[in-house]
Amino acid sequence: MSSEAKLPKLIDVMVSDRDEEGELQTVFGPVDQQSEERAVRIAKGLTDKHAEVIAWSRVADVALGEYGEPTVLFQAGAMPDVE
């Protein structure tokens, strides 16, 4: 088993809207979710209310500040890079 496989998985949802100048501004999140299914369900439910919505997951060691590559679970609109 690789060390990455042993790390906990972070699952998040983030939402953005455009401001008066048309720039994306985060208005919600990233907010941790309990499961990938829940993250996708919440993200889909927000698509009618916001310009940009994304749900993603990645393995992470938060204590050490080490994060794996994000895997997009659901995306509506063009989101900025997830870091």
Summary of the structure (lengths in Angstrom):
residues: 83
radius of gyration: 13.6
end to end distance: 25.3
largest distance: 49.1
contacts: 216
relative contact order: 0.27
helix: 18%
strand: 45%
